[in-house]
Amino acid sequence: MSQPADDQPEDAPLPPVLKASVHDVRHFAALLRGVNFVNRATVTVIKAGLVVVVEEARTLLATAYIFSHVFDEYTYNFESTEVPQDSQTSDPEDVGVAFEIPLNTLIECLNIFGTAGSTSAANTTSKHKKWKRAGEDSDPEEDDDARGRRQSNGTGAKGIDSYFGSAAEKGTGMRMTYAGSGYPLTLLIAEDAAGPTTTCEITTYEPEPNLELPFESERMLVSMLLYSSWLRDALSELDPSCDKLTFIGNPPPVTNGKQRQQPGNTNAPMLRIQAAGTFGSTEMDYPNDRDVLETFECTRPVSFSYRFGHISRALRALQSSSKTSLRIDDEGLLSLQFLMPLPGPKAEGTSEAFIEFRCLALDELDE
């Protein structure tokens, strides 16, 4: 008599918790670099994607939200996970599974062929010289064209090509798996299916509790959405010797006659950034212009200062972002959210990945 299909042997291995693949790792690598200022990172795998968290000095918390559609294939087997007893929810899809990993090692593995450094070149031809294959004597560019024609005729993109792309596709492909607690994070990396492949096993660790900096919208005093280029240019030009960065916000000018600014603040800028250091100070004012500030809300005049060294940690994520959301609550907790545009056309119903930095304000005694 045949055994029922659902009657599995007790020692049958469970499917891996995570299985993901992507044809070009550049966007994935850029998201990881955006929070790569501390080597040890906590990665949480959930159905919606990956959440990568790092912290510094119990003051700065950075989180990269990498949604599942960033990958070409993404499978989370929550049946393989165990819900912690102290969890407030019984749904493994929401709880996820977490592990710590040396972030530098993961990024170096992704860039093992030297082609994971730029996301802006996702749709351009790479200058990286590809490995020569047996029997190739003609010009590599001609070979790529010929392979492209073979693909268009339906003779390519089979087997492992479905994970790494064909030889005509430039870039580094990756297949990533994680079997669960105690197992390494395994990466299979290749430039294309016909070239060399590399298998990397990265040791994972039990996660330690991260700093919690909840941002409550009802306590928010300042909220704005601005184009990243304006903030990027301002911060990039500051002297690295600066010690302190101060964000000053004022309610917008009265336009409907129902609100009035406080006396003496009629000419105050809506947003001012002050940088102070050993060699002096710098002030940058942002005008009430939709080309600069897409949205702006401020309930009352506010001024909070932060360590410039902490804010500068966000520059790498800022460089790759298109828009920035800046929010400050009544205790000075700063939230910077950077929208990281996907390379190529955006699929309907998908959200772009983003990176968030939360930073505590300096105490008056620290200033």
LUMTI-317883 format. One record per residue: residue in three letters; y negated, x, z of N, C-alpha, C in turn. Coordinates in pm, whole numbers, padded with zeros to 5 digits, always signed. Layout:
N
ALAYXZYXZYXZ...
REM end
This chain:
367
MET+00120+00085+00000+00000+00000+00000-00124+00089+00000SER-00219+00054-00083-00340+00135-00092-00429+00112+00028GLN-00501+00219+00064-00591+00214+00179-00722+00149+00139PRO-00784+00060+00222-00912-00002+00187-01019+00105+00162ALA-01109+00072+00067-01211+00171+00029-01303+00205+00142ASP-01327+00107+00233-01422+00133+00340-01355+00193+00463ASP-01223+00219+00456-01152+00279+00568-01152+00430+00550GLN-01259+00496+00591-01276+00638+00571-01205+00716+00680PRO-01148+00833+00649-01090+00919+00753-01197+00957+00855GLU-01153+00974+00980-01249+01003+01086-01319+01136+01065ASP-01249+01232+01003-01310+01364+00983-01380+01376+00849ALA-01401+01266+00777-01470+01271+00649-01616+01309+00671PRO-01666+01405+00596-01805+01449+00616-01905+01339+00578LEU-02009+01329+00657-02115+01234+00626-02202+01286+00513PRO-02265+01199+00437-02356+01246+00333-02475+01316+00396PRO-02540+01406+00325-02655+01477+00383-02767+01380+00418VAL-02840+01413+00523-02953+01330+00565-03058+01324+00456LEU-03084+01438+00393-03188+01447+00290-03131+01512+00165LYS-03163+01452+00052-03135+01513-00078-03253+01483-00169ALA-03321+01587-00213-03442+01568-00294-03447+01675-00402SER-03504+01640-00515-03519+01737-00623-03651+01712-00695VAL-03702+01816-00757-03826+01807-00832-03821+01909-00945HIS-03875+01871-01061-03871+01960-01177-03969+02076-01164ASP-04081+02051-01099-04185+02153-01084-04231+02153-00939VAL-04214+02265-00870-04240+02270-00726-04386+02295-00692ARG-04473+02310-00792-04610+02354-00763-04687+02257-00675HIS-04676+02127-00701-04748+02030-00619-04691+02026-00478PHE-04561+02029-00466-04496+02031-00334-04538+02156-00256ALA-04540+02270-00323-04579+02394-00257-04726+02391-00214ALA-04812+02329-00296-04954+02320-00262-04976+02236-00136LEU-04899+02129-00122-04911+02044-00003-04868+02122+00122LEU-04765+02202+00110-04721+02283+00224-04823+02392+00257ARG-04881+02452+00154-04982+02556+00179-05105+02499+00250GLY-05133+02372+00227-05249+02312+00290-05243+02311+00441VAL-05123+02320+00499-05108+02323+00645-05044+02453+00691ASN-05043+02554+00608-04974+02679+00638-05066+02778+00709PHE-05118+02740+00824-05195+02834+00906-05121+02868+01035VAL-05010+02798+01060-04918+02829+01170-04778+02831+01110ASN-04699+02932+01143-04572+02949+01075-04470+02840+01112ARG-04463+02804+01240-04363+02707+01282-04415+02565+01258ALA-04343+02488+01178-04384+02352+01144-04272+02255+01178THR-04310+02134+01215-04215+02027+01240-04208+01936+01118VAL-04090+01920+01064-04068+01835+00946-03991+01712+00990THR-04044+01595+00959-03976+01469+00988-03938+01403+00856VAL-03811+01370+00842-03761+01306+00721-03747+01156+00748ILE-03815+01076+00669-03805+00931+00678-03785+00876+00537LYS-03762+00746+00528-03738+00687+00397-03859+00701+00305ALA-03979+00697+00362-04101+00703+00281-04132+00844+00232GLY-04069+00946+00289-04097+01082+00246-04088+01181+00361LEU-04162+01292+00348-04162+01398+00448-04298+01402+00519VAL-04294+01428+00650-04415+01446+00730-04407+01585+00792VAL-04499+01673+00754-04499+01812+00801-04618+01831+00894VAL-04591+01875+01018-04694+01884+01121-04700+02024+01177VAL-04822+02078+01191-04845+02204+01261-04962+02184+01357GLU-04969+02270+01459-05080+02262+01553-05121+02401+01596GLU-05245+02410+01646-05298+02539+01690-05382+02521+01815ALA-05353+02600+01917-05432+02610+02038-05450+02476+02109ARG-05355+02385+02091-05364+02253+02154-05496+02183+02125THR-05556+02217+02013-05688+02163+01975-05687+02108+01834LEU-05611+02172+01746-05611+02136+01604-05473+02091+01563LEU-05467+01975+01497-05342+01918+01449-05356+01890+01300ALA-05263+01943+01221-05265+01922+01076-05135+01857+01032THR-05145+01756+00946-05028+01681+00901-05034+01663+00750ALA-04926+01700+00683-04913+01675+00538-04817+01558+00518TYR-04865+01454+00451-04784+01336+00419-04738+01348+00274ILE-04610+01379+00257-04554+01402+00124-04461+01285+00092PHE-04511+01190+00015-04436+01068-00011-04318+01094-00104SER-04220+01005-00097-04096+01026-00171-04117+01037-00321HIS-04218+00968-00376-04238+00972-00520-04298+01103-00569VAL-04332+01194-00477-04371+01329-00517-04251+01400-00581PHE-04130+01359-00538-04007+01418-00590-03953+01333-00704ASP-03876+01397-00791-03810+01323-00898-03688+01248-00846GLU-03626+01301-00743-03515+01235-00676-03537+01251-00526TYR-03521+01141-00451-03537+01148-00306-03443+01047-00242THR-03351+01097-00160-03254+01011-00092-03251+01047+00055TYR-03276+00947+00140-03266+00964+00285-03151+00878+00335ASN-03046+00942+00382-02929+00871+00433-02945+00849+00582PHE-03014+00741+00618-03039+00717+00760-02911+00681+00834GLU-02804+00647+00762-02677+00622+00830-02625+00748+00896SER-02671+00865+00849-02623+00991+00904-02700+01032+01029THR-02802+00958+01066-02886+00996+01179-02854+00911+01301GLU-02887+00964+01416-02873+00892+01541-03009+00864+01599VAL-03034+00738+01637-03162+00700+01692-03171+00749+01836PRO-03278+00823+01875-03292+00867+02012-03295+00750+02109GLN-03236+00769+02228-03229+00661+02325-03366+00617+02374ASP-03461+00711+02378-03595+00676+02427-03685+00622+02318SER-03630+00598+02198-03711+00547+02088-03743+00399+02111GLN-03863+00358+02072-03905+00219+02088-03857+00131+01974THR-03802+00190+01871-03749+00113+01759-03605+00152+01734SER-03525+00058+01686-03384+00084+01660-03357+00108+01512ASP-03460+00114+01431-03443+00131+01287-03452+00279+01252PRO-03343+00344+01210-03348+00487+01175-03443+00516+01061GLU-03469+00417+00974-03560+00440+00863-03701+00471+00912ASP-03737+00411+01027-03869+00435+01083-03872+00558+01172VAL-03762+00582+01245-03758+00696+01337-03746+00826+01260GLY-03653+00834+01166-03634+00955+01089-03562+01061+01169VAL-03548+01177+01108-03486+01292+01172-03582+01410+01159ALA-03599+01485+01267-03698+01592+01271-03632+01726+01298PHE-03692+01830+01246-03647+01967+01273-03767+02060+01255GLU-03758+02177+01316-03861+02279+01299-03812+02384+01201ILE-03909+02443+01132-03875+02537+01026-03986+02641+01015PRO-03953+02766+00981-04057+02865+00951-04121+02833+00816LEU-04243+02784+00820-04308+02734+00698-04330+02844+00596ASN-04365+02964+00641-04385+03075+00547-04259+03101+00465THR-04144+03093+00531-04018+03119+00461-03993+03016+00353LEU-04019+02889+00384-03999+02783+00285-04089+02804+00164ILE-04216+02836+00187-04310+02856+00076-04270+02978-00007GLU-04227+03084+00058-04185+03204-00015-04061+03174-00101CYS-03972+03092-00050-03854+03055-00130-03894+02974-00253LEU-03987+02881-00236-04033+02802-00350-04097+02889-00457ASN-04157+02999-00415-04227+03087-00508-04145+03210-00544ILE-04014+03200-00531-03928+03316-00551-03933+03368-00695PHE-03966+03280-00791-03980+03322-00930-04126+03346-00968GLY-04216+03333-00871-04358+03359-00897-04428+03252-00976THR-04374+03130-00977-04432+03024-01060-04473+02902-00979ALA-04487+02917-00846-04521+02802-00761-04660+02814-00703GLY-04747+02890-00770-04876+02918-00709-04988+02825-00744SER-04978+02749-00851-05092+02669-00896-05047+02530-00934THR-05120+02429-00885-05090+02291-00925-05174+02246-01041SER-05289+02309-01062-05377+02267-01170-05318+02297-01306ALA-05219+02383-01308-05156+02421-01435-05030+02341-01463ALA-05020+02227-01399-04895+02151-01411-04868+02108-01554ASN-04973+02086-01631-04954+02039-01767-04993+02144-01870THR-05000+02268-01827-05036+02375-01919-04920+02471-01932THR-04927+02558-02031-04820+02655-02054-04831+02770-01956SER-04723+02803-01891-04721+02913-01795-04720+03045-01869LYS-04790+03146-01814-04790+03279-01872-04676+03364-01816HIS-04600+03308-01721-04491+03384-01662-04382+03406-01765LYS-04340+03531-01784-04237+03563-01883-04103+03513-01834LYS-04035+03436-01917-03909+03376-01879-03794+03473-01907TRP-03683+03451-01837-03566+03536-01854-03512+03520-01996LYS-03471+03633-02055-03415+03631-02190-03267+03594-02183ARG-03227+03504-02269-03090+03457-02268-03006+03530-02373ALA-02877+03524-02353-02786+03592-02446-02806+03538-02587GLY-02819+03630-02682-02835+03591-02821-02976+03560-02862GLU-03071+03582-02773-03212+03553-02806-03277+03680-02858ASP-03312+03680-02986-03381+03794-03045-03515+03754-03102SER-03539+03624-03115-03664+03578-03173-03770+03564-03066ASP-03889+03522-03109-04002+03508-03018-03973+03397-02916PRO-03999+03422-02787-03969+03319-02686-04039+03187-02711GLU-04164+03193-02763-04236+03069-02789-04168+02988-02897GLU-04113+03060-03000-04040+02987-03105-03914+02925-03047ASP-03848+02995-02955-03728+02940-02894-03760+02814-02814ASP-03872+02817-02743-03911+02699-02667-03935+02581-02759ASP-04001+02607-02873-04025+02499-02968-03895+02444-03023ALA-03802+02536-03053-03674+02491-03107-03597+02409-03003ARG-03601+02455-02877-03532+02379-02773-03597+02243-02755GLY-03730+02238-02769-03798+02110-02758-03754+02014-02867ARG-03733+02068-02988-03687+01983-03098-03545+01934-03072ARG-03462+02022-03013-03326+01980-02984-03324+01868-02880GLN-03416+01878-02785-03424+01771-02685-03463+01640-02749SER-03562+01646-02839-03607+01523-02903-03498+01459-02987ASN-03397+01542-03026-03286+01488-03103-03173+01440-03013GLY-03194+01447-02882-03095+01394-02789-02984+01490-02753THR-03005+01620-02772-02898+01716-02744-02925+01795-02617GLY-03029+01763-02543-03061+01840-02423-03066+01751-02301ALA-03111+01812-02188-03132+01741-02061-03005+01674-02012LYS-02896+01753-02003-02773+01700-01950-02730+01783-01829GLY-02647+01725-01744-02593+01797-01630-02703+01847-01538ILE-02700+01977-01513-02796+02036-01420-02938+02028-01474ASP-02953+02009-01606-03087+01991-01663-03159+01873-01599SER-03085+01775-01554-03149+01658-01494-03221+01692-01365TYR-03181+01804-01300-03249+01847-01179-03359+01949-01209PHE-03332+02043-01296-03424+02155-01316-03500+02149-01447GLY-03473+02052-01532-03542+02045-01659-03478+02139-01760SER-03514+02121-01884-03457+02205-01989-03532+02335-01997ALA-03484+02423-02080-03548+02553-02095-03687+02542-02155ALA-03715+02429-02223-03847+02413-02282-03953+02379-02179GLU-03910+02339-02058-04005+02299-01956-04038+02419-01867LYS-04165+02454-01860-04209+02566-01779-04216+02524-01633GLY-04194+02619-01545-04206+02590-01403-04074+02610-01332THR-04078+02598-01201-03961+02618-01117-03913+02484-01064GLY-03784+02456-01083-03724+02334-01030-03653+02361-00899MET-03634+02256-00819-03573+02272-00687-03487+02152-00655ARG-03373+02179-00590-03293+02074-00531-03276+02110-00384MET-03314+02019-00295-03320+02047-00151-03229+01951-00077THR-03149+02004+00017-03060+01921+00097-03068+01962+00243TYR-03046+01864+00330-03041+01889+00474-02930+01801+00531ALA-02828+01864+00589-02710+01791+00633-02727+01727+00770GLY-02826+01770+00847-02848+01712+00979-02871+01818+01084SER-02882+01775+01209-02914+01865+01319-02814+01980+01328GLY-02868+02103+01339-02784+02221+01349-02754+02286+01216TYR-02783+02216+01106-02757+02271+00973-02885+02332+00914PRO-02871+02427+00823-02990+02484+00760-03046+02391+00653LEU-03171+02415+00616-03230+02350+00500-03192+02433+00377THR-03122+02371+00284-03068+02444+00170-03148+02412+00044LEU-03190+02516-00025-03266+02503-00149-03189+02567-00263LEU-03175+02497-00373-03123+02553-00498-03240+02556-00594ILE-03280+02677-00634-03404+02696-00710-03371+02763-00843ALA-03433+02715-00949-03412+02773-01081-03534+02749-01168GLU-03555+02841-01264-03663+02820-01361-03620+02716-01464ASP-03495+02718-01505-03438+02617-01592-03287+02627-01581ALA-03219+02530-01639-03075+02521-01621-03001+02640-01680ALA-03057+02703-01784-02988+02813-01851-03022+02948-01792GLY-03118+02953-01700-03159+03079-01642-03092+03104-01508PRO-03136+03206-01436-03077+03236-01306-03113+03131-01201THR-03025+03111-01106-03050+03020-00994-03042+03097-00864THR-03112+03048-00763-03111+03110-00631-03083+03004-00527THR-02994+03033-00435-02967+02944-00324-03023+03004-00196CYS-03107+02928-00127-03169+02974-00003-03127+02881+00110GLU-03086+02939+00220-03055+02862+00340-03152+02904+00450ILE-03234+02809+00494-03339+02838+00591-03297+02778+00725THR-03295+02860+00827-03254+02816+00960-03350+02710+01014THR-03297+02603+01070-03379+02500+01132-03359+02504+01283TYR-03457+02450+01355-03456+02452+01501-03483+02313+01556GLU-03446+02293+01681-03477+02168+01747-03628+02156+01763PRO-03686+02042+01728-03833+02030+01734-03883+02020+01878GLU-03998+02081+01901-04067+02068+02029-04176+01961+02016PRO-04214+01897+02127-04317+01793+02119-04448+01848+02064ASN-04507+01773+01972-04636+01814+01914-04752+01753+01991LEU-04868+01812+01973-04991+01758+02029-05015+01619+01973GLU-05054+01527+02058-05086+01391+02015-05236+01368+02023LEU-05295+01336+01908-05439+01309+01900-05459+01176+01828PRO-05433+01066+01897-05448+00935+01831-05593+00905+01799PHE-05616+00852+01679-05752+00815+01636-05757+00662+01629GLU-05836+00601+01717-05845+00455+01724-05970+00409+01649SER-05950+00319+01554-06059+00275+01468-06170+00204+01545GLU-06133+00135+01654-06236+00062+01730-06330+00156+01805ARG-06291+00283+01819-06377+00380+01886-06452+00469+01788MET-06441+00440+01661-06501+00524+01558-06652+00502+01552LEU-06727+00612+01547-06873+00607+01536-06922+00641+01396VAL-06852+00731+01329-06893+00776+01195-06771+00769+01103SER-06793+00715+00984-06688+00710+00883-06753+00725+00746MET-06702+00818+00669-06759+00839+00534-06651+00887+00439LEU-06672+00859+00313-06586+00907+00206-06674+00980+00107LEU-06648+01109+00088-06730+01189-00002-06641+01268-00096TYR-06699+01311-00205-06626+01392-00301-06607+01532-00244SER-06484+01581-00252-06449+01707-00186-06532+01825-00234SER-06576+01821-00359-06650+01935-00413-06777+01963-00335TRP-06843+01857-00283-06966+01878-00207-06937+01946-00074LEU-06836+01903-00005-06801+01965+00122-06741+02104+00101ARG-06663+02120-00004-06602+02249-00034-06707+02355-00062ASP-06807+02323-00143-06912+02420-00175-06991+02459-00051ALA-07017+02360+00036-07095+02388+00155-07020+02480+00251LEU-06895+02450+00279-06819+02530+00374-06786+02667+00319SER-06765+02676+00188-06729+02805+00128-06844+02905+00133GLU-06967+02855+00138-07083+02944+00136-07127+02988+00276LEU-07063+02935+00380-07102+02973+00516-07054+03113+00549ASP-07132+03180+00633-07095+03314+00678-06969+03305+00765PRO-06868+03386+00734-06746+03382+00815-06768+03416+00962SER-06882+03478+00994-06910+03513+01133-06958+03394+01216CYS-06971+03276+01154-07016+03158+01228-06919+03126+01341ASP-06974+03085+01452-06891+03050+01568-06870+02900+01579LYS-06971+02823+01544-06971+02681+01574-07022+02601+01456LEU-06959+02488+01433-07000+02397+01326-07029+02261+01389THR-07148+02207+01361-07191+02080+01421-07209+01975+01313PHE-07148+01859+01333-07166+01745+01243-07262+01647+01310ILE-07370+01614+01239-07472+01522+01289-07478+01402+01197GLY-07463+01284+01253-07469+01161+01175-07576+01067+01226ASN-07642+00998+01135-07745+00900+01169-07720+00772+01090PRO-07753+00657+01149-07737+00531+01074-07815+00535+00944PRO-07765+00471+00839-07834+00473+00709-07968+00401+00718PRO-08059+00430+00626-08191+00365+00626-08180+00214+00616VAL-08278+00145+00672-08279-00001+00670-08310-00050+00529THR-08224-00140+00480-08248-00196+00346-08263-00348+00349ASN-08212-00413+00455-08216-00559+00460-08306-00612+00570GLY-08369-00524+00646-08460-00567+00751-08393-00614+00876LYS-08261-00614+00883-08190-00663+01000-08160-00553+01101GLN-08170-00427+01056-08145-00316+01146-08265-00224+01147ARG-08280-00155+01257-08389-00060+01268-08336+00069+01326GLN-08381+00180+01270-08344+00307+01326-08426+00335+01452GLN-08375+00426+01530-08448+00463+01649-08577+00533+01611PRO-08682+00517+01692-08810+00582+01662-08792+00732+01648GLY-08862+00787+01549-08857+00930+01527-08745+00974+01436ASN-08652+00883+01399-08539+00920+01315-08551+00862+01175THR-08669+00818+01136-08684+00754+01005-08653+00850+00890ASN-08674+00980+00910-08649+01077+00804-08523+01158+00830ALA-08445+01121+00930-08325+01196+00963-08220+01176+00854PRO-08151+01281+00813-08047+01267+00711-07928+01190+00766MET-07857+01121+00679-07738+01049+00724-07631+01146+00771LEU-07617+01258+00703-07519+01359+00742-07582+01497+00734ARG-07570+01569+00842-07617+01707+00847-07507+01795+00907ILE-07486+01911+00846-07390+02008+00896-07466+02134+00936GLN-07454+02172+01062-07518+02292+01113-07412+02397+01145ALA-07438+02517+01101-07349+02630+01130-07428+02734+01207ALA-07379+02775+01321-07448+02873+01405-07356+02991+01430GLY-07416+03110+01424-07339+03232+01446-07425+03345+01496THR-07372+03463+01492-07442+03581+01544-07569+03611+01467PHE-07568+03587+01337-07681+03627+01252-07773+03510+01218GLY-07766+03402+01293-07857+03291+01269-07782+03162+01248SER-07851+03064+01191-07791+02932+01169-07826+02880+01030THR-07747+02785+00984-07765+02725+00853-07753+02574+00867GLU-07839+02501+00794-07834+02356+00794-07814+02304+00652MET-07727+02205+00639-07703+02143+00509-07712+01992+00525ASP-07802+01930+00450-07822+01785+00455-07760+01719+00333TYR-07697+01604+00354-07637+01528+00246-07719+01402+00223PRO-07766+01381+00102-07855+01267+00074-07779+01136+00065ASN-07855+01028+00070-07799+00893+00054-07781+00867-00095ASP-07678+00926-00150-07654+00921-00295-07506+00890-00317ARG-07477+00787-00397-07339+00749-00423-07263+00859-00497ASP-07334+00949-00564-07267+01059-00630-07217+01163-00530VAL-07266+01156-00407-07226+01250-00302-07141+01179-00197LEU-07199+01077-00135-07130+00998-00034-07089+00864-00096GLU-06961+00846-00118-06915+00722-00180-06930+00605-00084THR-06895+00627+00042-06918+00527+00147-06969+00599+00271PHE-07047+00527+00354-07099+00587+00477-07124+00476+00579GLU-07072+00496+00699-07094+00404+00811-07122+00487+00935CYS-07226+00448+01008-07261+00517+01132-07326+00415+01225THR-07269+00396+01342-07320+00293+01433-07438+00340+01516ARG-07444+00470+01546-07555+00526+01623-07560+00676+01599PRO-07675+00739+01630-07684+00884+01608-07579+00959+01690VAL-07511+01053+01627-07407+01131+01693-07422+01277+01655SER-07373+01365+01744-07374+01508+01720-07260+01570+01800PHE-07163+01630+01729-07050+01695+01795-07027+01830+01728SER-06987+01927+01811-06964+02063+01762-06817+02100+01771TYR-06776+02192+01680-06636+02235+01671-06632+02384+01642ARG-06523+02446+01679-06503+02587+01645-06494+02601+01493PHE-06575+02689+01437-06571+02707+01293-06435+02760+01248GLY-06372+02842+01334-06240+02893+01300-06138+02783+01281HIS-06153+02672+01356-06060+02560+01340-06091+02481+01212ILE-06218+02457+01186-06255+02381+01065-06217+02459+00939SER-06230+02592+00945-06199+02673+00827-06051+02666+00790ARG-05967+02625+00884-05825+02610+00852-05802+02504+00744ALA-05895+02414+00729-05880+02304+00633-05926+02343+00492LEU-05980+02461+00475-06036+02498+00345-05931+02499+00234ARG-05811+02543+00266-05709+02550+00161-05673+02411+00110ALA-05659+02316+00201-05631+02178+00159-05752+02120+00087LEU-05870+02153+00134-05993+02103+00072-06004+02150-00073GLN-05962+02273-00100-05971+02329-00234-05893+02247-00336SER-05781+02189-00294-05694+02116-00387-05717+01965-00386SER-05808+01917-00302-05826+01773-00287-05935+01721-00381SER-05935+01588-00400-06037+01525-00484-06141+01453-00400LYS-06098+01388-00291-06190+01318-00203-06157+01351-00058THR-06259+01337+00028-06243+01366+00170-06294+01250+00252SER-06213+01207+00347-06255+01106+00445-06286+01179+00575LEU-06408+01160+00625-06452+01224+00750-06482+01115+00852ARG-06417+01123+00967-06438+01023+01073-06453+01095+01207ILE-06535+01036+01294-06556+01090+01428-06558+00972+01526ASP-06486+00987+01640-06487+00879+01738-06585+00910+01850ASP-06589+00824+01953-06691+00836+02057-06669+00955+02150GLU-06553+01019+02144-06530+01140+02222-06537+01266+02138GLY-06573+01251+02012-06590+01366+01924-06465+01408+01849LEU-06356+01332+01860-06237+01366+01784-06267+01354+01635LEU-06246+01462+01563-06277+01469+01420-06150+01451+01339SER-06156+01363+01240-06046+01341+01147-06093+01371+01005LEU-06027+01466+00941-06055+01499+00801-05929+01469+00721GLN-05939+01374+00630-05826+01339+00544-05859+01380+00400PHE-05769+01456+00340-05789+01508+00205-05691+01442+00111LEU-05744+01378+00007-05661+01314-00094-05616+01419-00195MET-05484+01436-00208-05428+01539-00295-05374+01471-00422PRO-05449+01477-00532-05408+01405-00653-05277+01457-00710LEU-05196+01365-00758-05070+01401-00821-05095+01459-00960PRO-05019+01560-01002-05033+01610-01138-04978+01509-01237GLY-05047+01491-01347-05002+01397-01448-05042+01256-01413PRO-05001+01158-01495-05038+01018-01472-04973+00964-01345LYS-05047+00877-01278-04999+00817-01153-04921+00690-01184ALA-04800+00681-01129-04717+00563-01151-04772+00444-01073GLU-04754+00326-01130-04804+00204-01065-04734+00181-00932GLY-04814+00146-00832-04759+00117-00700-04735+00238-00613THR-04772+00358-00658-04752+00479-00578-04884+00525-00518SER-04874+00598-00408-04991+00652-00340-04991+00804-00353GLU-05108+00860-00362-05120+01004-00369-05098+01064-00230ALA-05040+01181-00227-05018+01250-00100-05153+01287-00038PHE-05154+01302+00093-05277+01346+00158-05244+01431+00279ILE-05343+01510+00319-05332+01600+00434-05441+01563+00532GLU-05406+01554+00659-05503+01518+00761-05514+01626+00867PHE-05638+01658+00903-05667+01750+01013-05737+01671+01122ARG-05693+01688+01246-05762+01630+01361-05797+01742+01457CYS-05922+01742+01501-05972+01853+01583-06054+01800+01698LEU-06031+01855+01817-06109+01816+01935-06245+01885+01933ALA-06346+01814+01981-06482+01870+01987-06493+01968+02103LEU-06589+02057+02094-06616+02152+02200-06677+02081+02320ASP-06640+02121+02440-06707+02072+02558-06846+02135+02567GLU-06933+02069+02641-07069+02121+02656-07067+02260+02719LEU-06972+02285+02810-06962+02417+02872-06919+02522+02772ASP-06835+02483+02673-06789+02578+02571-06902+02612+02476GLU-06995+02520+02456-07103+02546+02363-07203+02644+02423
REM end
